[in-house]
Amino acid sequence: MSTLFTPGQTILNVGLRSFADAIALAGAPVVQVEWQPPADGDRARGMQLASLVNDPRVEEANRRAYAAYLAAQPVLVGIAPAASALPGMAGRMLLHAGPPIAFEKMCGPMQGAI
């Protein structure tokens, strides 16, 4: 099976992680892509989302948001331990760039990072 992979080739796996594991065991470099269907696989919702691509209203909103981002002038106003600066921060709580989520509901890469 090792002759299946050309030296210098990297395999991109979009699917079950076990496929990537098998490729790695065969000796080939592999990159696992975590993917799921848009809109949780709901075709109607997916088509609604797709209809927003290049929508002038969305493009204008993106232009305005990006202009505001570029114009922002962040200023450091202080430094403090998170537990004293953030209401509700306690114990071994970890913060991340997203909404609150239980460890069990996190995807594999996020659990690994935590």
C-alpha positions, 0 to 999 in steps of 0.5 A: 500500500505504501506505493500508493502515495508518491513521495512529497505528496500530502493527503487531504482528508475531508471525512472520518478521522479514521481514514486519515489515521489509516493513511498516516499508518501507511506512511503518508503525510495527511491533513485532517479537515474538520468539516460538516455540511452547511446549515447542519445539512438542512438543504433549504437553509443551506440554499438560503445561506448560499443566496447571501453570497455576493448579496449587495446588502451583505457586501455593504455591511461587510465593507462597513464592518471592515472599515470600522475595524480598520479605523479602530484604535485599541487602547490598553486601559489596564491589566488585572487577573481575569478572576478579579476583572470578569464577573462570574469567573471562578475556579478553573474556568477557561475562556475562549473566543466563542459562546459558552459551551460544555466540554462534552459538546466541543469538537475534538480539536477544541477539546484537545486545545483545552 
